[in-house]
Amino acid sequence: MRTTPDSRSTTMAFDPFGEPVAQGVAEACPTASGDRTARRVGGAVFWTLALVILAGRIYAYDMPAVQSVATYAAQAVALR
């Protein structure tokens, strides 16, 4: 929160967009450090689950084209 000295020796508070807000409103709003931590933890859990699900789908992927390519690769390795 930025404050600017005024000629009447009062301070003015500003919102994140630079608009002035009343001092009572600025004092009533707590800092959001707990919310920021929860958001980061939630994002980490979300992306971890997304990657685990994606890895599971890739591992369990059962398509004939993939199997035939794997068979040809195994045969090519066996011929060497």
JORAHU-V916214 format. One record per backbone hydrogen bond with DSSP energy under -1.0 kcal/mol. NH is the residue of the N-H (numbers start at 1). CO is the residue of the C=O. E is the energy in kcal/mol with one decimal. If there is no record, write none. Layout:
NH & CO & E
NH & CO & E
This chain:
6 & 10 & -1.2
9 & 6 & -1.9
15 & 19 & -2.8
18 & 15 & -2.3
21 & 13 & -2.8
26 & 22 & -2.1
27 & 23 & -2.2
28 & 24 & -1.4
29 & 25 & -1.3
36 & 32 & -2.0
37 & 33 & -1.9
38 & 34 & -2.2
39 & 35 & -2.3
40 & 36 & -2.1
41 & 37 & -2.5
42 & 38 & -2.6
43 & 39 & -2.3
44 & 40 & -2.3
45 & 41 & -2.5
46 & 42 & -2.5
47 & 43 & -2.5
48 & 44 & -2.0
49 & 45 & -2.5
50 & 46 & -2.5
51 & 47 & -2.3
52 & 48 & -2.3
53 & 49 & -2.6
54 & 50 & -2.3
55 & 51 & -2.6
56 & 52 & -2.2
57 & 53 & -2.2
58 & 54 & -2.3
59 & 55 & -2.5
60 & 56 & -2.3
67 & 63 & -2.0
68 & 64 & -2.7
69 & 65 & -2.2
70 & 66 & -2.2
71 & 67 & -2.3
72 & 68 & -2.6
73 & 69 & -2.3
74 & 70 & -2.2
75 & 71 & -2.3
76 & 72 & -2.4
77 & 73 & -2.1
78 & 74 & -2.1
79 & 75 & -1.8
